[in-house]
Amino acid sequence: MTMIRLTRRTILEGSAAFAAASSPGVGRMDIARAYEPSRPRAKAFAQIDELLGNATAAGQLPGVVALVATENGIAYEGVFGSRRLAGGSAMTRDTVFRVASMVKPITTVAALQLVEQGKLSLEASVPDIEPALGSPQVLDGFGAAGAPQLRPAKTPISLHQLLTHTSGFTYRLWDAKAVHYASAVEHLPPKQRSKAPRSPLMFDPGRRWQYGTSIDWVGRIVEAVSGEPLDVYFRKHILDPLGMKDTAFVISSQQRAREANVHRREPDGSLKPEPAERPPSERSGVGHTFSGGGGIYSSAPDYLTFVRMLLQGGTLDGARILHPDTVALMGENQIGPIEAGILKTTSPALSEDVDFFHGISLKWGFGHMINMQPVRDGRSAGSLTWGGLFNTYYWIDPAKRLAAVFMTQVLPFADGRALRVYRQFERGVYAAVG
C-alpha cells in the first residue's frame, strides 16, 4: 500500500506532488486526498506556522504537534519545538504523548459498540459488577463529629448517566466535597474506615453534571460484558481497524524513544521538565488492568484518525466502527437543561480552574463537551471537544466538517498560556479554511 504524506511545503505552495512515506506514526489518515488551499488560505496557514513557532521559541510551550483535517483530507500540520526542553530531541510528527482523559471518547465508543450489539442498554441499570455500581451510596453530608453520612442512592445508575458524567461519581481534583470525604474517612476508626465506600456518589444519579470517574467504570463494564481486557478490546475493535499503531496503554521501547516529556509551569511562567516517566515494568505494584478514563498514549496522527472517523459518521477508509445514528447521538445534548463544563480546582498544581468557553452554554453528549453557541472567530455551535491532563486537546466541528488535534505536554491542566496558544491556533484554522 502506498502511503501519501502531505508536507507543509505542499500545503503552502498548493503543489500536487506528494512524497511517499512509511515512517512510524504514519497512519490511515495519510491516505486521504490532499487539501490544496487557495493562495490567501495558504498565507493563513503560514501565519499558524509563525504562531506556533513563536510560541515554542518563547517558551510558552516546550513543543507542539497540531493537525487539522477536513473531508478532503489533511488541511494542516504543524510540528514545532522540542520533546524536552534543555537538551531534548526536536518534536516530530510521530511523537508519542500521554493523552490521559482523551481515552474517554475511545472508551465511550467501545461501550456504544456493545449497545449497538444489544449487549448493553443506555437506560437500564448498569451491570452489577461491584457494589459501587449495583448498590451505590450517596454522600449526604457530615455528622457533628465529622463522620461522613451516607445513604442509598434514590435511583440506580444507568450507562447513559455514566457516559454523560451525571452519575454522581466525581474526581477529587475538581470536587471539594469529595476531598472532604476522603479526609473524613481517614479519621474514622479502622473498622468503620474499612466499610466506607472508596468512591461514593456526590449526588443522586441524574441530578447534575460533574466530571469524574464515570468513564473508568464504563471501562470496567466493557471488560465484563465483552469478556476481553480493555486494551485487547480497544486493539481488536477500534485501534487496529483504524490503523492507530501508536495508541496504547503500554508502549514499546521504540515508541518510548519518541515520547514527549511532561513540563511543569513554574510561578515565573517558565517551563521545567518533570522527571522522565518510568516504564510500567519499573513501577512497583503495577498490575495488568487499565482504566477507561485515563492512562493511555497516542500520537497526533493517530488521534486525528479517531476524530476523523467520528466526523465521517463512524467510518474511515472502509473501517466501520459505529453506525451513523450512534455517532449522531454522541454529538447531541444528552443532559437536557443541566449545564456542564465548569470545574473548580482543588489542586492548582495539577489543574487550573476550567472554563473553556466563558459565557457560552455547555452541554455533554456521549464522550464530548458541546458548545451550544458559536465561538467568536472559531468553532461552530454544536462542536465537540475535550482534552487530557497534560494539555492535549481535540475538537470536531460537524457544521464546518472539520476536526483538529493539538498536543503538547504541560502541567497544570487548562494552563493559561497553553490555552492561549490553542485558541490562537483555532482562530488561525478558521481563517484559513473558512
C-alpha positions as CSV (number, residue, x, y, z in Angstrom):
1,M,0.0,0.0,0.0
2,T,1.4,3.4,-0.9
3,M,1.2,5.9,1.9
4,I,0.8,9.5,0.9
5,R,2.1,12.3,3.1
6,L,1.1,15.9,2.9
7,T,4.0,18.2,3.8
8,R,3.9,21.8,4.9
9,R,5.5,22.8,1.5
10,T,2.7,21.2,-0.4
11,I,0.2,22.8,1.8
12,L,1.6,26.3,1.5
13,E,2.5,26.1,-2.2
14,G,-0.5,24.1,-3.3
15,S,1.7,21.6,-5.0
16,A,0.2,18.3,-6.3
17,A,3.4,16.4,-5.7
18,F,3.4,14.2,-2.6
19,A,6.2,12.2,-1.0
20,A,5.7,8.5,-0.2
21,A,6.2,7.9,3.5
22,S,6.4,4.7,5.5
23,S,7.9,6.0,8.8
24,P,6.5,5.1,12.2
25,G,3.4,7.1,13.2
26,V,2.1,7.4,9.6
27,G,-1.5,6.1,9.8
28,R,-4.5,5.7,7.7
29,M,-5.2,9.5,7.7
30,D,-2.3,10.0,5.3
31,I,-4.1,8.0,2.6
32,A,-6.7,10.8,2.4
33,R,-7.0,13.1,-0.5
34,A,-4.8,16.2,-0.1
35,Y,-6.3,19.5,0.7
36,E,-5.0,22.3,-1.6
37,P,-5.6,25.7,-0.2
38,S,-6.0,28.9,-2.2
39,R,-3.2,31.5,-2.0
40,P,-5.0,33.6,0.7
41,R,-5.6,30.4,2.7
42,A,-2.0,29.3,2.3
43,K,-1.0,32.6,3.7
44,A,-3.2,32.0,6.7
45,F,-1.6,28.6,7.2
46,A,1.8,30.3,7.2
47,Q,0.5,32.5,9.9
48,I,-0.3,29.4,12.0
49,D,3.3,28.3,11.5
50,E,4.5,31.6,12.7
51,L,2.2,31.5,15.7
52,L,3.3,28.0,16.8
53,G,6.9,28.6,16.1
54,N,6.9,31.8,18.1
55,A,5.1,30.1,21.0
56,T,7.7,27.4,21.3
57,A,10.6,29.8,20.8
58,A,9.3,32.0,23.6
59,G,8.9,29.1,25.9
60,Q,5.1,29.3,26.1
61,L,5.1,25.6,25.1
62,P,8.0,23.1,25.0
63,G,6.8,21.7,21.7
64,V,3.6,21.1,19.9
65,V,2.1,18.9,17.2
66,A,-1.1,20.4,15.6
67,L,-3.1,18.7,12.9
68,V,-6.2,19.7,11.0
69,A,-8.4,17.7,8.7
70,T,-11.4,18.4,6.5
71,E,-13.4,16.0,4.5
72,N,-10.9,16.5,1.7
73,G,-8.0,15.2,3.9
74,I,-5.2,16.8,5.9
75,A,-5.5,20.5,5.7
76,Y,-2.7,21.5,8.0
77,E,0.1,20.0,10.1
78,G,2.5,21.9,12.3
79,V,5.4,20.5,14.3
80,F,7.5,22.8,16.4
81,G,9.8,22.9,19.4
82,S,11.3,20.1,21.5
83,R,10.1,16.9,23.1
84,R,12.1,18.0,26.2
85,L,13.5,21.4,27.0
86,A,17.2,21.7,27.8
87,G,18.7,19.2,25.5
88,G,15.9,17.1,24.3
89,S,15.3,16.0,20.7
90,A,13.2,18.0,18.3
91,M,9.4,17.4,18.2
92,T,8.4,15.2,15.3
93,R,5.1,14.4,13.7
94,D,5.1,10.9,15.2
95,T,5.9,12.0,18.8
96,V,4.1,9.9,21.4
97,F,2.1,11.9,24.0
98,R,0.4,11.0,27.3
99,V,-3.1,11.9,26.4
100,A,-4.8,10.9,29.7
101,S,-8.5,11.6,29.5
102,M,-8.6,11.6,25.8
103,V,-9.1,7.9,26.2
104,K,-12.6,8.6,27.4
105,P,-14.1,9.1,23.9
106,I,-12.4,5.8,22.9
107,T,-14.0,4.0,25.9
108,T,-17.3,5.7,25.1
109,V,-17.1,4.3,21.5
110,A,-16.4,0.8,22.9
111,A,-19.4,0.9,25.1
112,L,-21.6,2.2,22.3
113,Q,-20.5,-0.7,20.1
114,L,-21.8,-3.0,22.8
115,V,-25.1,-1.0,22.9
116,E,-25.4,-1.5,19.1
117,Q,-24.9,-5.2,19.6
118,G,-27.7,-5.4,22.2
119,K,-25.2,-6.4,24.9
120,L,-25.7,-3.1,26.9
121,S,-28.6,-0.7,27.4
122,L,-28.2,3.1,27.7
123,E,-31.1,3.5,30.1
124,A,-31.3,0.3,32.1
125,S,-29.4,-0.1,35.3
126,V,-25.7,-0.9,34.7
127,P,-24.4,-4.4,35.3
128,D,-23.9,-5.1,39.0
129,I,-20.2,-5.9,38.7
130,E,-19.4,-4.2,42.0
131,P,-21.4,-2.7,44.9
132,A,-20.3,0.8,44.0
133,L,-22.4,0.4,40.8
134,G,-25.0,-2.1,41.9
135,S,-25.7,-0.6,45.4
136,P,-24.4,3.0,45.2
137,Q,-24.1,5.1,48.3
138,V,-24.6,8.9,48.2
139,L,-22.7,11.3,50.5
140,D,-25.4,13.2,52.3
141,G,-23.2,15.4,54.5
142,F,-21.1,15.1,57.6
143,G,-22.1,14.4,61.2
144,A,-21.3,16.5,64.2
145,A,-18.0,14.6,64.8
146,G,-17.1,15.0,61.1
147,A,-18.0,11.4,60.1
148,P,-19.4,11.1,56.6
149,Q,-23.2,10.4,56.4
150,L,-24.1,8.0,53.6
151,R,-27.5,6.8,52.2
152,P,-28.6,4.6,49.3
153,A,-29.0,6.3,46.0
154,K,-32.6,7.2,45.2
155,T,-32.3,5.7,41.7
156,P,-30.0,3.1,40.0
157,I,-27.1,4.3,37.8
158,S,-27.6,4.0,34.0
159,L,-25.0,3.8,31.3
160,H,-26.4,7.0,29.9
161,Q,-25.5,8.7,33.2
162,L,-22.0,7.3,33.3
163,L,-21.4,8.4,29.7
164,T,-22.5,11.9,30.5
165,H,-20.9,12.4,33.9
166,T,-24.3,12.7,35.6
167,S,-23.9,9.5,37.6
168,G,-22.6,11.2,40.8
169,F,-19.0,9.9,40.6
170,T,-16.5,12.7,40.7
171,Y,-12.8,13.5,40.7
172,R,-11.3,14.9,43.9
173,L,-9.3,17.2,41.7
174,W,-12.4,19.2,40.9
175,D,-14.7,18.4,43.8
176,A,-14.0,19.9,47.3
177,K,-16.8,17.7,48.8
178,A,-15.0,14.5,47.6
179,V,-11.7,15.8,49.1
180,H,-13.5,16.4,52.4
181,Y,-15.0,12.8,52.3
182,A,-11.5,11.3,51.7
183,S,-10.1,13.2,54.6
184,A,-13.0,12.3,56.9
185,V,-12.7,8.6,56.1
186,E,-9.0,8.7,57.1
187,H,-10.0,9.8,60.5
188,L,-12.6,7.1,61.1
189,P,-11.8,4.1,63.4
190,P,-10.3,1.2,61.5
191,K,-13.5,-0.9,61.4
192,Q,-15.6,1.9,60.1
193,R,-12.9,3.0,57.6
194,S,-12.8,-0.4,56.1
195,K,-16.5,-0.4,55.5
196,A,-16.7,3.1,54.0
197,P,-17.0,3.1,50.2
198,R,-14.0,4.3,48.3
199,S,-16.0,6.2,45.8
200,P,-19.5,7.2,46.9
201,L,-21.7,9.3,44.8
202,M,-21.6,13.0,45.5
203,F,-25.2,13.4,44.3
204,D,-28.1,11.2,43.2
205,P,-27.8,9.9,39.6
206,G,-29.1,12.3,37.0
207,R,-29.3,15.3,39.3
208,R,-26.4,17.3,37.9
209,W,-23.2,17.2,35.9
210,Q,-19.7,16.7,37.5
211,Y,-16.7,15.4,35.6
212,G,-15.3,12.3,37.3
213,T,-14.6,8.6,37.3
214,S,-17.7,7.6,35.4
215,I,-15.8,6.5,32.3
216,D,-13.4,4.5,34.4
217,W,-16.5,2.5,35.4
218,V,-17.6,2.2,31.8
219,G,-14.2,0.6,31.0
220,R,-14.8,-2.0,33.7
221,I,-18.3,-2.7,32.2
222,V,-16.9,-3.1,28.7
223,E,-14.5,-5.7,30.1
224,A,-17.2,-7.5,32.0
225,V,-19.6,-7.6,29.1
226,S,-17.2,-8.3,26.3
227,G,-15.1,-10.8,28.2
228,E,-11.9,-9.1,27.0
229,P,-9.4,-6.9,28.8
230,L,-9.9,-3.3,27.9
231,D,-6.6,-3.0,26.0
232,V,-7.4,-6.1,23.9
233,Y,-10.9,-4.8,23.2
234,F,-9.6,-1.5,22.0
235,R,-7.0,-3.1,19.8
236,K,-9.4,-5.6,18.2
237,H,-12.4,-3.4,17.7
238,I,-11.2,0.2,17.3
239,L,-7.4,0.8,17.1
240,D,-6.3,-1.9,14.6
241,P,-9.3,-1.4,12.2
242,L,-8.3,2.3,12.1
243,G,-4.6,1.7,11.9
244,M,-3.8,3.5,15.2
245,K,-0.5,1.9,15.9
246,D,0.8,4.5,18.4
247,T,-2.3,4.4,20.7
248,A,-1.8,2.0,23.6
249,F,-1.8,1.7,27.4
250,V,1.7,0.3,27.3
251,I,4.2,1.5,24.6
252,S,7.2,-0.2,23.2
253,S,10.8,0.9,23.7
254,Q,10.8,2.3,20.2
255,Q,7.7,4.3,20.9
256,R,9.1,5.5,24.2
257,A,12.1,6.8,22.4
258,R,9.6,9.1,20.6
259,E,7.8,10.2,23.7
260,A,7.5,13.8,24.7
261,N,8.4,14.8,28.2
262,V,5.9,16.5,30.6
263,H,6.8,20.0,31.7
264,R,5.5,22.0,34.7
265,R,4.7,25.7,34.5
266,E,6.8,27.5,37.2
267,P,5.5,30.6,39.1
268,D,7.5,32.9,36.8
269,G,5.9,31.4,33.8
270,S,8.8,29.3,32.6
271,L,8.6,25.6,32.0
272,K,10.6,22.9,33.8
273,P,10.8,19.3,32.6
274,E,9.4,16.8,35.0
275,P,11.5,13.7,35.8
276,A,11.3,11.2,33.0
277,E,8.5,8.7,33.3
278,R,9.4,5.2,34.2
279,P,8.2,2.4,32.1
280,P,5.4,0.4,33.7
281,S,7.7,-2.6,34.4
282,E,9.8,-0.4,36.6
283,R,6.9,0.8,38.8
284,S,6.1,-1.1,41.9
285,G,2.7,-2.6,42.4
286,V,1.6,-2.1,38.8
287,G,-0.8,-4.8,37.6
288,H,-2.3,-5.5,34.2
289,T,-5.6,-3.6,34.4
290,F,-6.2,-0.4,32.5
291,S,-8.6,2.4,33.0
292,G,-11.2,3.6,30.6
293,G,-10.7,7.1,32.0
294,G,-7.0,7.7,31.6
295,G,-3.5,6.4,31.3
296,I,-3.3,6.0,27.5
297,Y,-0.7,7.2,25.0
298,S,-1.2,8.4,21.5
299,S,0.2,10.5,18.7
300,A,-1.4,13.4,16.9
301,P,-1.8,11.5,13.6
302,D,-3.4,8.5,15.5
303,Y,-5.8,10.7,17.4
304,L,-6.8,12.7,14.4
305,T,-7.6,9.4,12.7
306,F,-10.0,8.6,15.6
307,V,-11.8,12.0,15.4
308,R,-11.9,11.9,11.6
309,M,-13.8,8.6,12.0
310,L,-16.3,10.3,14.2
311,L,-16.5,13.3,11.8
312,Q,-17.3,11.0,9.0
313,G,-20.2,9.2,10.8
314,G,-18.3,6.2,12.2
315,T,-16.4,5.0,9.1
316,L,-12.9,5.8,7.9
317,D,-11.1,4.3,4.9
318,G,-13.5,1.4,4.8
319,A,-13.4,0.6,8.5
320,R,-16.9,0.8,10.1
321,I,-16.5,1.5,13.9
322,L,-20.0,2.8,14.7
323,H,-23.3,3.4,12.9
324,P,-24.0,6.9,11.8
325,D,-27.1,7.2,14.1
326,T,-24.9,6.3,17.1
327,V,-22.3,8.9,16.2
328,A,-25.1,11.4,15.9
329,L,-26.2,10.6,19.4
330,M,-22.6,11.2,20.7
331,G,-22.9,14.8,19.4
332,E,-26.3,15.7,20.8
333,N,-27.1,17.3,24.1
334,Q,-27.7,14.3,26.4
335,I,-28.1,16.1,29.7
336,G,-31.1,18.3,28.9
337,P,-31.2,21.6,30.9
338,I,-28.2,20.7,33.1
339,E,-25.1,22.8,32.4
340,A,-21.7,21.2,32.1
341,G,-18.0,22.1,31.6
342,I,-17.1,24.4,34.5
343,L,-14.6,22.9,37.0
344,K,-13.2,24.4,40.2
345,T,-9.7,23.0,41.0
346,T,-8.8,21.6,44.4
347,S,-5.1,21.3,43.4
348,P,-3.7,24.2,41.3
349,A,-0.5,22.2,40.7
350,L,-2.5,19.7,38.6
351,S,-5.2,21.9,37.1
352,E,-6.3,25.4,36.9
353,D,-10.0,26.2,37.0
354,V,-11.6,25.0,33.9
355,D,-13.9,27.4,31.9
356,F,-13.0,26.9,28.3
357,F,-15.8,29.0,26.8
358,H,-16.8,31.6,29.3
359,G,-20.4,32.8,28.9
360,I,-21.3,30.0,26.5
361,S,-23.8,27.3,27.4
362,L,-22.1,24.0,27.6
363,K,-23.7,20.6,27.4
364,W,-22.4,17.0,27.3
365,G,-23.1,14.3,24.7
366,F,-21.6,10.8,24.8
367,G,-17.9,11.4,25.1
368,H,-17.7,15.1,24.4
369,M,-18.4,18.6,25.7
370,I,-20.6,20.6,23.3
371,N,-20.6,24.4,23.0
372,M,-24.2,25.5,22.3
373,Q,-23.3,28.8,20.7
374,P,-20.5,29.6,18.2
375,V,-17.1,30.7,19.5
376,R,-16.1,34.0,18.1
377,D,-13.7,33.6,15.1
378,G,-13.7,29.9,15.9
379,R,-15.7,26.7,16.1
380,S,-19.4,26.5,15.2
381,A,-22.2,25.9,17.6
382,G,-22.6,22.2,18.3
383,S,-18.9,21.5,18.1
384,L,-17.5,18.6,20.2
385,T,-14.4,18.7,22.3
386,W,-12.4,17.5,25.3
387,G,-8.8,17.1,26.4
388,G,-6.2,15.4,28.5
389,L,-4.5,16.4,31.8
390,F,-1.2,17.4,30.1
391,N,-2.9,19.9,27.8
392,T,-3.7,17.7,24.8
393,Y,-6.9,18.7,23.0
394,Y,-9.2,17.9,20.1
395,W,-12.3,19.4,18.6
396,I,-14.8,18.2,15.9
397,D,-16.9,20.8,14.1
398,P,-19.7,18.9,12.3
399,A,-21.1,22.1,10.8
400,K,-17.8,23.1,9.1
401,R,-16.8,19.4,8.5
402,L,-13.5,20.0,10.3
403,A,-11.5,18.2,13.0
404,A,-8.3,19.2,14.8
405,V,-5.8,17.9,17.3
406,F,-3.4,20.0,19.4
407,M,-0.8,18.2,21.5
408,T,1.8,19.4,24.0
409,Q,2.9,18.2,27.4
410,V,2.4,20.8,30.1
411,L,1.0,20.9,33.7
412,P,-1.3,22.1,35.1
413,F,-4.3,21.2,33.0
414,A,-6.0,24.2,31.4
415,D,-2.7,26.1,31.7
416,G,-3.4,29.7,30.7
417,R,-0.5,30.1,28.3
418,A,-1.1,26.8,26.6
419,L,-4.8,27.6,26.2
420,R,-4.0,31.0,24.7
421,V,-1.9,29.4,22.0
422,Y,-4.5,26.7,21.5
423,R,-7.2,29.4,21.0
424,Q,-4.9,31.4,18.6
425,F,-4.4,28.2,16.7
426,E,-8.1,27.6,16.4
427,R,-8.7,31.1,15.1
428,G,-6.0,30.7,12.6
429,V,-7.5,27.4,11.4
430,Y,-10.9,29.0,10.7
431,A,-9.3,32.0,9.0
432,A,-7.5,29.5,6.7
433,V,-10.3,27.1,5.9
434,G,-13.3,29.4,6.1
